[in-house]
Amino acid sequence: MRSYLILSLAIAFEVAGTMMLKYSDGFTKPIFAAVVVIFYTCSFFLLSVVMKTLPVAIIYATWSAVGIVLVAVLSSILFGQKLDFAAILGFALIISGVLVANLFSKGVSIH
């Protein structure tokens, strides 16, 4: 369970870093650009810690899927980017696939 908490923190840093990318304006705003680098560094460090206890495929699927959905939702809220039915359905399928992999895969071992 501790591994999933660390993975959640890695996801949070990755999502925050991605949101800061928008504010960095193509890395022309140094403070936001520095925050992006720091957040991504934290995210990858935490991912490396989790890789000691969980399979890489499960970690990456979870990290990317949750990140995709959170970035889409936050982009909709913060930047007014609309999500249509097809996007929402696609995100639901991504999350469903990751849940199936996490809950039913015999390759997942929780430490």
ABEGO torsion letter per residue (X at the ends): XAAAAAAAAAAAAAAAAAAAAAAAGGGABAAAAAAAAAAAAAAAAAAAAAAAABBAAAAAAAAAAAAAAAAAAAAAAAAGBBBBAAAAAAAAAAAAAAAAAAAABAABBBX
